[in-house]
Amino acid sequence: MPADALGWVGAIVELAGGLLIAFGLFTRIAAFFSAGEMAVAYFMVHGPRHFFPIVNKGEAAVFYCWFFLFVFFYGPGRWSIDALLAGKVRPAAAST
């Protein structure tokens, strides 16, 4: 795969995954793919320079990879769209 196409795939995963996680829709799936994308970014861009993230400037990629893994295992919050669709949260009733 050409590097240009790989950049576009990364950009789409970052944009779509970020929006889905922010709104809480398909949170676990989006977090899984986002964590994988950050791991690929670290090992392809930062990893060849040096092993340790503090030396190769890969702290952000490592942080976001672990953060997305945390979101994957923790799941969406109680105010997410996923929770609303699952019926765990009742929408606020309009007062009359």
SEFIZA-3560 file (N, C-alpha, C; in Angstrom, 3 decimals):
REM SEFIZA-3560
<numar><xx>0.850</xx><yy>-1.173</yy><zz>0.000</zz><atom>N</atom></numar>
<numar><xx>0.000</xx><yy>0.000</yy><zz>0.000</zz><atom>CA</atom></numar>
<numar><xx>0.900</xx><yy>1.242</yy><zz>0.000</zz><atom>C</atom></numar>
<numar><xx>0.656</xx><yy>2.174</yy><zz>-0.890</zz><atom>N</atom></numar>
<numar><xx>1.476</xx><yy>3.387</yy><zz>-0.914</zz><atom>CA</atom></numar>
<numar><xx>1.316</xx><yy>4.195</yy><zz>0.373</zz><atom>C</atom></numar>
<numar><xx>2.346</xx><yy>4.937</yy><zz>0.699</zz><atom>N</atom></numar>
<numar><xx>2.323</xx><yy>5.722</yy><zz>1.941</zz><atom>CA</atom></numar>
<numar><xx>1.203</xx><yy>6.750</yy><zz>1.932</zz><atom>C</atom></numar>
<numar><xx>0.889</xx><yy>7.289</yy><zz>0.751</zz><atom>N</atom></numar>
<numar><xx>-0.180</xx><yy>8.283</yy><zz>0.668</zz><atom>CA</atom></numar>
<numar><xx>-1.533</xx><yy>7.666</yy><zz>1.027</zz><atom>C</atom></numar>
<numar><xx>-1.791</xx><yy>6.458</yy><zz>0.542</zz><atom>N</atom></numar>
<numar><xx>-3.047</xx><yy>5.781</yy><zz>0.859</zz><atom>CA</atom></numar>
<numar><xx>-3.114</xx><yy>5.414</yy><zz>2.334</zz><atom>C</atom></numar>
<numar><xx>-1.985</xx><yy>5.025</yy><zz>2.900</zz><atom>N</atom></numar>
<numar><xx>-1.948</xx><yy>4.691</yy><zz>4.321</zz><atom>CA</atom></numar>
<numar><xx>-2.250</xx><yy>5.921</yy><zz>5.180</zz><atom>C</atom></numar>
<numar><xx>-1.784</xx><yy>7.076</yy><zz>4.745</zz><atom>N</atom></numar>
<numar><xx>-2.093</xx><yy>8.323</yy><zz>5.451</zz><atom>CA</atom></numar>
<numar><xx>-3.576</xx><yy>8.647</yy><zz>5.411</zz><atom>C</atom></numar>
<numar><xx>-4.206</xx><yy>8.405</yy><zz>4.261</zz><atom>N</atom></numar>
<numar><xx>-5.645</xx><yy>8.660</yy><zz>4.155</zz><atom>CA</atom></numar>
<numar><xx>-6.449</xx><yy>7.705</yy><zz>5.026</zz><atom>C</atom></numar>
<numar><xx>-6.043</xx><yy>6.464</yy><zz>5.070</zz><atom>N</atom></numar>
<numar><xx>-6.732</xx><yy>5.493</yy><zz>5.933</zz><atom>CA</atom></numar>
<numar><xx>-6.591</xx><yy>5.914</yy><zz>7.395</zz><atom>C</atom></numar>
<numar><xx>-5.391</xx><yy>6.324</yy><zz>7.782</zz><atom>N</atom></numar>
<numar><xx>-5.180</xx><yy>6.804</yy><zz>9.149</zz><atom>CA</atom></numar>
<numar><xx>-6.020</xx><yy>8.020</yy><zz>9.468</zz><atom>C</atom></numar>
<numar><xx>-6.126</xx><yy>8.936</yy><zz>8.526</zz><atom>N</atom></numar>
<numar><xx>-6.923</xx><yy>10.144</yy><zz>8.748</zz><atom>CA</atom></numar>
<numar><xx>-8.404</xx><yy>9.810</yy><zz>8.908</zz><atom>C</atom></numar>
<numar><xx>-8.897</xx><yy>8.890</yy><zz>8.122</zz><atom>N</atom></numar>
<numar><xx>-10.310</xx><yy>8.498</yy><zz>8.218</zz><atom>CA</atom></numar>
<numar><xx>-10.581</xx><yy>7.803</yy><zz>9.543</zz><atom>C</atom></numar>
<numar><xx>-9.673</xx><yy>6.908</yy><zz>9.952</zz><atom>N</atom></numar>
<numar><xx>-9.845</xx><yy>6.212</yy><zz>11.235</zz><atom>CA</atom></numar>
<numar><xx>-9.812</xx><yy>7.213</yy><zz>12.382</zz><atom>C</atom></numar>
<numar><xx>-8.897</xx><yy>8.167</yy><zz>12.329</zz><atom>N</atom></numar>
<numar><xx>-8.802</xx><yy>9.161</yy><zz>13.400</zz><atom>CA</atom></numar>
<numar><xx>-10.043</xx><yy>10.046</yy><zz>13.454</zz><atom>C</atom></numar>
<numar><xx>-10.518</xx><yy>10.511</yy><zz>12.306</zz><atom>N</atom></numar>
<numar><xx>-11.692</xx><yy>11.388</yy><zz>12.283</zz><atom>CA</atom></numar>
<numar><xx>-12.954</xx><yy>10.636</yy><zz>12.699</zz><atom>C</atom></numar>
<numar><xx>-13.216</xx><yy>9.519</yy><zz>12.050</zz><atom>N</atom></numar>
<numar><xx>-14.434</xx><yy>8.769</yy><zz>12.353</zz><atom>CA</atom></numar>
<numar><xx>-14.387</xx><yy>8.182</yy><zz>13.759</zz><atom>C</atom></numar>
<numar><xx>-13.250</xx><yy>7.612</yy><zz>14.135</zz><atom>N</atom></numar>
<numar><xx>-13.127</xx><yy>7.040</yy><zz>15.478</zz><atom>CA</atom></numar>
<numar><xx>-13.268</xx><yy>8.089</yy><zz>16.560</zz><atom>C</atom></numar>
<numar><xx>-12.660</xx><yy>9.239</yy><zz>16.351</zz><atom>N</atom></numar>
<numar><xx>-12.778</xx><yy>10.312</yy><zz>17.334</zz><atom>CA</atom></numar>
<numar><xx>-14.202</xx><yy>10.796</yy><zz>17.505</zz><atom>C</atom></numar>
<numar><xx>-14.907</xx><yy>10.966</yy><zz>16.401</zz><atom>N</atom></numar>
<numar><xx>-16.301</xx><yy>11.402</yy><zz>16.493</zz><atom>CA</atom></numar>
<numar><xx>-17.181</xx><yy>10.346</yy><zz>17.144</zz><atom>C</atom></numar>
<numar><xx>-16.998</xx><yy>9.089</yy><zz>16.770</zz><atom>N</atom></numar>
<numar><xx>-17.807</xx><yy>8.023</yy><zz>17.359</zz><atom>CA</atom></numar>
<numar><xx>-17.550</xx><yy>7.886</yy><zz>18.856</zz><atom>C</atom></numar>
<numar><xx>-16.298</xx><yy>7.987</yy><zz>19.259</zz><atom>N</atom></numar>
<numar><xx>-15.983</xx><yy>7.879</yy><zz>20.689</zz><atom>CA</atom></numar>
<numar><xx>-16.508</xx><yy>9.093</yy><zz>21.441</zz><atom>C</atom></numar>
<numar><xx>-16.397</xx><yy>10.271</yy><zz>20.854</zz><atom>N</atom></numar>
<numar><xx>-16.868</xx><yy>11.487</yy><zz>21.521</zz><atom>CA</atom></numar>
<numar><xx>-18.374</xx><yy>11.450</yy><zz>21.764</zz><atom>C</atom></numar>
<numar><xx>-19.125</xx><yy>10.918</yy><zz>20.805</zz><atom>N</atom></numar>
<numar><xx>-20.574</xx><yy>10.865</yy><zz>20.963</zz><atom>CA</atom></numar>
<numar><xx>-21.052</xx><yy>9.573</yy><zz>21.611</zz><atom>C</atom></numar>
<numar><xx>-20.169</xx><yy>8.593</yy><zz>21.740</zz><atom>N</atom></numar>
<numar><xx>-20.551</xx><yy>7.352</yy><zz>22.405</zz><atom>CA</atom></numar>
<numar><xx>-21.353</xx><yy>6.420</yy><zz>21.532</zz><atom>C</atom></numar>
<numar><xx>-21.098</xx><yy>6.425</yy><zz>20.252</zz><atom>N</atom></numar>
<numar><xx>-21.802</xx><yy>5.544</yy><zz>19.324</zz><atom>CA</atom></numar>
<numar><xx>-20.804</xx><yy>4.519</yy><zz>18.796</zz><atom>C</atom></numar>
<numar><xx>-21.112</xx><yy>3.229</yy><zz>18.947</zz><atom>N</atom></numar>
<numar><xx>-20.193</xx><yy>2.144</yy><zz>18.580</zz><atom>CA</atom></numar>
<numar><xx>-18.828</xx><yy>2.376</yy><zz>19.227</zz><atom>C</atom></numar>
<numar><xx>-18.840</xx><yy>2.686</yy><zz>20.499</zz><atom>N</atom></numar>
<numar><xx>-17.648</xx><yy>3.124</yy><zz>21.213</zz><atom>CA</atom></numar>
<numar><xx>-16.561</xx><yy>2.062</yy><zz>21.237</zz><atom>C</atom></numar>
<numar><xx>-16.914</xx><yy>0.849</yy><zz>21.584</zz><atom>N</atom></numar>
<numar><xx>-15.900</xx><yy>-0.197</yy><zz>21.696</zz><atom>CA</atom></numar>
<numar><xx>-15.239</xx><yy>-0.510</yy><zz>20.354</zz><atom>C</atom></numar>
<numar><xx>-16.016</xx><yy>-0.560</yy><zz>19.307</zz><atom>N</atom></numar>
<numar><xx>-15.456</xx><yy>-0.843</yy><zz>17.981</zz><atom>CA</atom></numar>
<numar><xx>-14.541</xx><yy>0.292</yy><zz>17.543</zz><atom>C</atom></numar>
<numar><xx>-14.995</xx><yy>1.526</yy><zz>17.721</zz><atom>N</atom></numar>
<numar><xx>-14.191</xx><yy>2.688</yy><zz>17.332</zz><atom>CA</atom></numar>
<numar><xx>-12.909</xx><yy>2.764</yy><zz>18.156</zz><atom>C</atom></numar>
<numar><xx>-12.987</xx><yy>2.465</yy><zz>19.436</zz><atom>N</atom></numar>
<numar><xx>-11.795</xx><yy>2.507</yy><zz>20.286</zz><atom>CA</atom></numar>
<numar><xx>-10.809</xx><yy>1.410</yy><zz>19.907</zz><atom>C</atom></numar>
<numar><xx>-11.303</xx><yy>0.248</yy><zz>19.537</zz><atom>N</atom></numar>
<numar><xx>-10.426</xx><yy>-0.846</yy><zz>19.126</zz><atom>CA</atom></numar>
<numar><xx>-9.636</xx><yy>-0.473</yy><zz>17.874</zz><atom>C</atom></numar>
<numar><xx>-10.325</xx><yy>0.051</yy><zz>16.869</zz><atom>N</atom></numar>
<numar><xx>-9.642</xx><yy>0.443</yy><zz>15.638</zz><atom>CA</atom></numar>
<numar><xx>-8.723</xx><yy>1.638</yy><zz>15.857</zz><atom>C</atom></numar>
<numar><xx>-9.114</xx><yy>2.556</yy><zz>16.713</zz><atom>N</atom></numar>
<numar><xx>-8.267</xx><yy>3.715</yy><zz>16.995</zz><atom>CA</atom></numar>
<numar><xx>-7.001</xx><yy>3.303</yy><zz>17.740</zz><atom>C</atom></numar>
<numar><xx>-7.111</xx><yy>2.367</yy><zz>18.670</zz><atom>N</atom></numar>
<numar><xx>-5.929</xx><yy>1.875</yy><zz>19.376</zz><atom>CA</atom></numar>
<numar><xx>-4.983</xx><yy>1.163</yy><zz>18.412</zz><atom>C</atom></numar>
<numar><xx>-5.532</xx><yy>0.385</yy><zz>17.520</zz><atom>N</atom></numar>
<numar><xx>-4.703</xx><yy>-0.284</yy><zz>16.519</zz><atom>CA</atom></numar>
<numar><xx>-4.020</xx><yy>0.703</yy><zz>15.593</zz><atom>C</atom></numar>
<numar><xx>-4.719</xx><yy>1.743</yy><zz>15.227</zz><atom>N</atom></numar>
<numar><xx>-4.132</xx><yy>2.759</yy><zz>14.358</zz><atom>CA</atom></numar>
<numar><xx>-3.000</xx><yy>3.496</yy><zz>15.058</zz><atom>C</atom></numar>
<numar><xx>-3.161</xx><yy>3.763</yy><zz>16.338</zz><atom>N</atom></numar>
<numar><xx>-2.093</xx><yy>4.434</yy><zz>17.091</zz><atom>CA</atom></numar>
<numar><xx>-0.884</xx><yy>3.513</yy><zz>17.276</zz><atom>C</atom></numar>
<numar><xx>-1.120</xx><yy>2.218</yy><zz>17.451</zz><atom>N</atom></numar>
<numar><xx>-0.004</xx><yy>1.277</yy><zz>17.557</zz><atom>CA</atom></numar>
<numar><xx>0.763</xx><yy>1.197</yy><zz>16.241</zz><atom>C</atom></numar>
<numar><xx>0.041</xx><yy>1.160</yy><zz>15.126</zz><atom>N</atom></numar>
<numar><xx>0.695</xx><yy>1.152</yy><zz>13.820</zz><atom>CA</atom></numar>
<numar><xx>1.469</xx><yy>2.437</yy><zz>13.606</zz><atom>C</atom></numar>
<numar><xx>0.878</xx><yy>3.566</yy><zz>13.991</zz><atom>N</atom></numar>
<numar><xx>1.575</xx><yy>4.847</yy><zz>13.842</zz><atom>CA</atom></numar>
<numar><xx>2.857</xx><yy>4.869</yy><zz>14.661</zz><atom>C</atom></numar>
<numar><xx>2.808</xx><yy>4.337</yy><zz>15.864</zz><atom>N</atom></numar>
<numar><xx>4.010</xx><yy>4.334</yy><zz>16.697</zz><atom>CA</atom></numar>
<numar><xx>5.101</xx><yy>3.450</yy><zz>16.094</zz><atom>C</atom></numar>
<numar><xx>4.740</xx><yy>2.228</yy><zz>15.731</zz><atom>N</atom></numar>
<numar><xx>5.753</xx><yy>1.292</yy><zz>15.264</zz><atom>CA</atom></numar>
<numar><xx>6.268</xx><yy>1.611</yy><zz>13.866</zz><atom>C</atom></numar>
<numar><xx>5.481</xx><yy>2.310</yy><zz>13.049</zz><atom>N</atom></numar>
<numar><xx>5.959</xx><yy>2.658</yy><zz>11.712</zz><atom>CA</atom></numar>
<numar><xx>6.738</xx><yy>3.969</yy><zz>11.691</zz><atom>C</atom></numar>
<numar><xx>6.334</xx><yy>4.938</yy><zz>12.500</zz><atom>N</atom></numar>
<numar><xx>6.954</xx><yy>6.262</yy><zz>12.444</zz><atom>CA</atom></numar>
<numar><xx>7.981</xx><yy>6.448</yy><zz>13.548</zz><atom>C</atom></numar>
<numar><xx>7.604</xx><yy>6.174</yy><zz>14.772</zz><atom>N</atom></numar>
<numar><xx>8.470</xx><yy>6.471</yy><zz>15.914</zz><atom>CA</atom></numar>
<numar><xx>9.391</xx><yy>5.309</yy><zz>16.281</zz><atom>C</atom></numar>
<numar><xx>8.902</xx><yy>4.105</yy><zz>16.181</zz><atom>N</atom></numar>
<numar><xx>9.649</xx><yy>2.935</yy><zz>16.602</zz><atom>CA</atom></numar>
<numar><xx>11.008</xx><yy>2.750</yy><zz>15.944</zz><atom>C</atom></numar>
<numar><xx>11.123</xx><yy>2.950</yy><zz>14.638</zz><atom>N</atom></numar>
<numar><xx>12.437</xx><yy>2.761</yy><zz>14.008</zz><atom>CA</atom></numar>
<numar><xx>13.517</xx><yy>3.732</yy><zz>14.504</zz><atom>C</atom></numar>
<numar><xx>13.129</xx><yy>4.875</yy><zz>15.037</zz><atom>N</atom></numar>
<numar><xx>14.115</xx><yy>5.850</yy><zz>15.521</zz><atom>CA</atom></numar>
<numar><xx>14.806</xx><yy>5.378</yy><zz>16.796</zz><atom>C</atom></numar>
<numar><xx>13.995</xx><yy>4.900</yy><zz>17.739</zz><atom>N</atom></numar>
<numar><xx>14.520</xx><yy>4.422</yy><zz>19.014</zz><atom>CA</atom></numar>
<numar><xx>13.408</xx><yy>3.633</yy><zz>19.690</zz><atom>C</atom></numar>
<numar><xx>13.757</xx><yy>2.772</yy><zz>20.648</zz><atom>N</atom></numar>
<numar><xx>12.754</xx><yy>1.927</yy><zz>21.293</zz><atom>CA</atom></numar>
<numar><xx>11.876</xx><yy>2.710</yy><zz>22.267</zz><atom>C</atom></numar>
<numar><xx>12.464</xx><yy>3.621</yy><zz>23.029</zz><atom>N</atom></numar>
<numar><xx>11.731</xx><yy>4.298</yy><zz>24.090</zz><atom>CA</atom></numar>
<numar><xx>10.974</xx><yy>5.523</yy><zz>23.561</zz><atom>C</atom></numar>
<numar><xx>9.691</xx><yy>5.668</yy><zz>23.934</zz><atom>N</atom></numar>
<numar><xx>8.897</xx><yy>6.776</yy><zz>23.424</zz><atom>CA</atom></numar>
<numar><xx>9.432</xx><yy>8.154</yy><zz>23.805</zz><atom>C</atom></numar>
<numar><xx>10.039</xx><yy>8.289</yy><zz>24.955</zz><atom>N</atom></numar>
<numar><xx>10.522</xx><yy>9.601</yy><zz>25.377</zz><atom>CA</atom></numar>
<numar><xx>11.672</xx><yy>10.066</yy><zz>24.486</zz><atom>C</atom></numar>
<numar><xx>12.399</xx><yy>9.122</yy><zz>23.911</zz><atom>N</atom></numar>
<numar><xx>13.528</xx><yy>9.457</yy><zz>23.050</zz><atom>CA</atom></numar>
<numar><xx>13.078</xx><yy>9.706</yy><zz>21.611</zz><atom>C</atom></numar>
<numar><xx>12.103</xx><yy>8.922</yy><zz>21.131</zz><atom>N</atom></numar>
<numar><xx>11.702</xx><yy>9.030</yy><zz>19.728</zz><atom>CA</atom></numar>
<numar><xx>10.478</xx><yy>9.915</yy><zz>19.502</zz><atom>C</atom></numar>
<numar><xx>10.072</xx><yy>10.671</yy><zz>20.513</zz><atom>N</atom></numar>
<numar><xx>8.937</xx><yy>11.608</yy><zz>20.425</zz><atom>CA</atom></numar>
<numar><xx>7.612</xx><yy>10.902</yy><zz>20.121</zz><atom>C</atom></numar>
<numar><xx>7.451</xx><yy>9.695</yy><zz>20.620</zz><atom>N</atom></numar>
<numar><xx>6.227</xx><yy>8.945</yy><zz>20.386</zz><atom>CA</atom></numar>
<numar><xx>5.315</xx><yy>8.869</yy><zz>21.586</zz><atom>C</atom></numar>
<numar><xx>5.460</xx><yy>9.828</yy><zz>22.526</zz><atom>N</atom></numar>
<numar><xx>4.660</xx><yy>9.776</yy><zz>23.754</zz><atom>CA</atom></numar>
<numar><xx>3.167</xx><yy>9.872</yy><zz>23.464</zz><atom>C</atom></numar>
<numar><xx>2.784</xx><yy>10.745</yy><zz>22.556</zz><atom>N</atom></numar>
<numar><xx>1.359</xx><yy>10.930</yy><zz>22.263</zz><atom>CA</atom></numar>
<numar><xx>0.757</xx><yy>9.675</yy><zz>21.650</zz><atom>C</atom></numar>
<numar><xx>1.469</xx><yy>9.044</yy><zz>20.726</zz><atom>N</atom></numar>
<numar><xx>0.950</xx><yy>7.832</yy><zz>20.096</zz><atom>CA</atom></numar>
<numar><xx>0.774</xx><yy>6.707</yy><zz>21.118</zz><atom>C</atom></numar>
<numar><xx>1.729</xx><yy>6.571</yy><zz>22.020</zz><atom>N</atom></numar>
<numar><xx>1.628</xx><yy>5.532</yy><zz>23.053</zz><atom>CA</atom></numar>
<numar><xx>0.494</xx><yy>5.854</yy><zz>24.024</zz><atom>C</atom></numar>
<numar><xx>0.387</xx><yy>7.120</yy><zz>24.421</zz><atom>N</atom></numar>
<numar><xx>-0.684</xx><yy>7.518</yy><zz>25.333</zz><atom>CA</atom></numar>
<numar><xx>-2.046</xx><yy>7.237</yy><zz>24.733</zz><atom>C</atom></numar>
<numar><xx>-2.252</xx><yy>7.665</yy><zz>23.480</zz><atom>N</atom></numar>
<numar><xx>-3.564</xx><yy>7.459</yy><zz>22.860</zz><atom>CA</atom></numar>
<numar><xx>-3.848</xx><yy>5.987</yy><zz>22.606</zz><atom>C</atom></numar>
<numar><xx>-2.846</xx><yy>5.204</yy><zz>22.309</zz><atom>N</atom></numar>
<numar><xx>-3.056</xx><yy>3.766</yy><zz>22.147</zz><atom>CA</atom></numar>
<numar><xx>-3.577</xx><yy>3.154</yy><zz>23.443</zz><atom>C</atom></numar>
<numar><xx>-2.930</xx><yy>3.477</yy><zz>24.566</zz><atom>N</atom></numar>
<numar><xx>-3.386</xx><yy>2.947</yy><zz>25.857</zz><atom>CA</atom></numar>
<numar><xx>-4.732</xx><yy>3.532</yy><zz>26.264</zz><atom>C</atom></numar>
<numar><xx>-4.960</xx><yy>4.793</yy><zz>25.965</zz><atom>N</atom></numar>
<numar><xx>-6.254</xx><yy>5.408</yy><zz>26.291</zz><atom>CA</atom></numar>
<numar><xx>-7.380</xx><yy>4.727</yy><zz>25.520</zz><atom>C</atom></numar>
<numar><xx>-7.189</xx><yy>4.485</yy><zz>24.236</zz><atom>N</atom></numar>
<numar><xx>-8.223</xx><yy>3.828</yy><zz>23.441</zz><atom>CA</atom></numar>
<numar><xx>-8.430</xx><yy>2.386</yy><zz>23.888</zz><atom>C</atom></numar>
<numar><xx>-7.378</xx><yy>1.717</yy><zz>24.333</zz><atom>N</atom></numar>
<numar><xx>-7.563</xx><yy>0.376</yy><zz>24.893</zz><atom>CA</atom></numar>
<numar><xx>-8.373</xx><yy>0.425</yy><zz>26.186</zz><atom>C</atom></numar>
<numar><xx>-8.127</xx><yy>1.458</yy><zz>27.002</zz><atom>N</atom></numar>
<numar><xx>-8.936</xx><yy>1.631</yy><zz>28.211</zz><atom>CA</atom></numar>
<numar><xx>-10.401</xx><yy>1.840</yy><zz>27.849</zz><atom>C</atom></numar>
<numar><xx>-10.681</xx><yy>2.680</yy><zz>26.885</zz><atom>N</atom></numar>
<numar><xx>-12.061</xx><yy>2.930</yy><zz>26.456</zz><atom>CA</atom></numar>
<numar><xx>-12.672</xx><yy>1.647</yy><zz>25.894</zz><atom>C</atom></numar>
<numar><xx>-11.881</xx><yy>0.870</yy><zz>25.176</zz><atom>N</atom></numar>
<numar><xx>-12.379</xx><yy>-0.390</yy><zz>24.629</zz><atom>CA</atom></numar>
<numar><xx>-12.831</xx><yy>-1.331</yy><zz>25.738</zz><atom>C</atom></numar>
<numar><xx>-12.034</xx><yy>-1.465</yy><zz>26.792</zz><atom>N</atom></numar>
<numar><xx>-12.390</xx><yy>-2.377</yy><zz>27.872</zz><atom>CA</atom></numar>
<numar><xx>-13.406</xx><yy>-1.783</yy><zz>28.838</zz><atom>C</atom></numar>
<numar><xx>-13.361</xx><yy>-0.484</yy><zz>29.066</zz><atom>N</atom></numar>
<numar><xx>-14.302</xx><yy>0.159</yy><zz>29.994</zz><atom>CA</atom></numar>
<numar><xx>-15.681</xx><yy>0.312</yy><zz>29.367</zz><atom>C</atom></numar>
<numar><xx>-15.717</xx><yy>0.634</yy><zz>28.100</zz><atom>N</atom></numar>
<numar><xx>-16.981</xx><yy>0.773</yy><zz>27.391</zz><atom>CA</atom></numar>
<numar><xx>-17.499</xx><yy>2.194</yy><zz>27.434</zz><atom>C</atom></numar>
<numar><xx>-18.648</xx><yy>2.400</yy><zz>26.830</zz><atom>N</atom></numar>
<numar><xx>-19.227</xx><yy>3.740</yy><zz>26.800</zz><atom>CA</atom></numar>
<numar><xx>-19.761</xx><yy>4.130</yy><zz>28.178</zz><atom>C</atom></numar>
<numar><xx>-19.836</xx><yy>5.390</yy><zz>28.404</zz><atom>N</atom></numar>
<numar><xx>-20.355</xx><yy>5.889</yy><zz>29.671</zz><atom>CA</atom></numar>
<numar><xx>-21.867</xx><yy>5.840</yy><zz>29.718</zz><atom>C</atom></numar>
<numar><xx>-22.393</xx><yy>6.264</yy><zz>30.846</zz><atom>N</atom></numar>
<numar><xx>-23.848</xx><yy>6.180</yy><zz>31.016</zz><atom>CA</atom></numar>
<numar><xx>-24.600</xx><yy>7.210</yy><zz>30.197</zz><atom>C</atom></numar>
<numar><xx>-23.928</xx><yy>8.257</yy><zz>29.729</zz><atom>N</atom></numar>
<numar><xx>-24.586</xx><yy>9.291</yy><zz>28.944</zz><atom>CA</atom></numar>
<numar><xx>-24.302</xx><yy>9.156</yy><zz>27.454</zz><atom>C</atom></numar>
<numar><xx>-23.853</xx><yy>7.999</yy><zz>27.028</zz><atom>N</atom></numar>
<numar><xx>-23.512</xx><yy>7.791</yy><zz>25.621</zz><atom>CA</atom></numar>
<numar><xx>-24.750</xx><yy>7.420</yy><zz>24.811</zz><atom>C</atom></numar>
<numar><xx>-24.608</xx><yy>7.513</yy><zz>23.520</zz><atom>N</atom></numar>
<numar><xx>-25.694</xx><yy>7.091</yy><zz>22.629</zz><atom>CA</atom></numar>
<numar><xx>-25.881</xx><yy>5.579</yy><zz>22.716</zz><atom>C</atom></numar>
<numar><xx>-24.797</xx><yy>4.839</yy><zz>22.899</zz><atom>N</atom></numar>
<numar><xx>-24.901</xx><yy>3.389</yy><zz>23.061</zz><atom>CA</atom></numar>
<numar><xx>-25.781</xx><yy>3.027</yy><zz>24.259</zz><atom>C</atom></numar>
<numar><xx>-25.595</xx><yy>3.716</yy><zz>25.377</zz><atom>N</atom></numar>
<numar><xx>-26.405</xx><yy>3.447</yy><zz>26.568</zz><atom>CA</atom></numar>
<numar><xx>-27.860</xx><yy>3.841</yy><zz>26.334</zz><atom>C</atom></numar>
<numar><xx>-28.063</xx><yy>4.922</yy><zz>25.608</zz><atom>N</atom></numar>
<numar><xx>-29.426</xx><yy>5.357</yy><zz>25.304</zz><atom>CA</atom></numar>
<numar><xx>-30.132</xx><yy>4.331</yy><zz>24.417</zz><atom>C</atom></numar>
<numar><xx>-29.426</xx><yy>3.816</yy><zz>23.420</zz><atom>N</atom></numar>
<numar><xx>-30.020</xx><yy>2.818</yy><zz>22.532</zz><atom>CA</atom></numar>
<numar><xx>-30.249</xx><yy>1.486</yy><zz>23.236</zz><atom>C</atom></numar>
<numar><xx>-29.411</xx><yy>1.165</yy><zz>24.219</zz><atom>N</atom></numar>
<numar><xx>-29.574</xx><yy>-0.095</yy><zz>24.959</zz><atom>CA</atom></numar>
<numar><xx>-30.668</xx><yy>0.006</yy><zz>26.017</zz><atom>C</atom></numar>
<numar><xx>-31.188</xx><yy>1.192</yy><zz>26.261</zz><atom>N</atom></numar>
<numar><xx>-32.249</xx><yy>1.367</yy><zz>27.242</zz><atom>CA</atom></numar>
<numar><xx>-31.758</xx><yy>1.514</yy><zz>28.658</zz><atom>C</atom></numar>
<numar><xx>-30.472</xx><yy>1.765</yy><zz>28.848</zz><atom>N</atom></numar>
<numar><xx>-29.924</xx><yy>1.932</yy><zz>30.195</zz><atom>CA</atom></numar>
<numar><xx>-30.164</xx><yy>3.330</yy><zz>30.730</zz><atom>C</atom></numar>
<numar><xx>-30.472</xx><yy>4.269</yy><zz>29.858</zz><atom>N</atom></numar>
<numar><xx>-30.713</xx><yy>5.652</yy><zz>30.257</zz><atom>CA</atom></numar>
<numar><xx>-32.052</xx><yy>6.071</yy><zz>29.678</zz><atom>C</atom></numar>
<numar><xx>-32.858</xx><yy>6.678</yy><zz>30.515</zz><atom>N</atom></numar>
<numar><xx>-34.134</xx><yy>7.186</yy><zz>30.020</zz><atom>CA</atom></numar>
<numar><xx>-33.969</xx><yy>8.663</yy><zz>29.681</zz><atom>C</atom></numar>
<numar><xx>-34.456</xx><yy>9.078</yy><zz>28.516</zz><atom>N</atom></numar>
<numar><xx>-34.357</xx><yy>10.496</yy><zz>28.180</zz><atom>CA</atom></numar>
<numar><xx>-35.218</xx><yy>11.321</yy><zz>29.136</zz><atom>C</atom></numar>
<numar><xx>-34.784</xx><yy>12.527</yy><zz>29.397</zz><atom>N</atom></numar>
<numar><xx>-35.509</xx><yy>13.402</yy><zz>30.320</zz><atom>CA</atom></numar>
<numar><xx>-36.879</xx><yy>13.739</yy><zz>29.748</zz><atom>C</atom></numar>
<numar><xx>-37.883</xx><yy>13.624</yy><zz>30.605</zz><atom>N</atom></numar>
<numar><xx>-39.246</xx><yy>13.931</yy><zz>30.181</zz><atom>CA</atom></numar>
<numar><xx>-39.478</xx><yy>15.429</yy><zz>30.256</zz><atom>C</atom></numar>
<numar><xx>-40.220</xx><yy>15.944</yy><zz>29.327</zz><atom>N</atom></numar>
<numar><xx>-40.546</xx><yy>17.370</yy><zz>29.324</zz><atom>CA</atom></numar>
<numar><xx>-41.575</xx><yy>17.649</yy><zz>30.399</zz><atom>C</atom></numar>
<numar><xx>-41.318</xx><yy>18.661</yy><zz>31.206</zz><atom>N</atom></numar>
<numar><xx>-42.264</xx><yy>18.989</yy><zz>32.270</zz><atom>CA</atom></numar>
<numar><xx>-43.381</xx><yy>19.873</yy><zz>31.708</zz><atom>C</atom></numar>
<numar><xx>-44.593</xx><yy>19.583</yy><zz>32.147</zz><atom>N</atom></numar>
<numar><xx>-45.728</xx><yy>20.383</yy><zz>31.675</zz><atom>CA</atom></numar>
<numar><xx>-46.418</xx><yy>21.055</yy><zz>32.801</zz><atom>C</atom></numar>
//
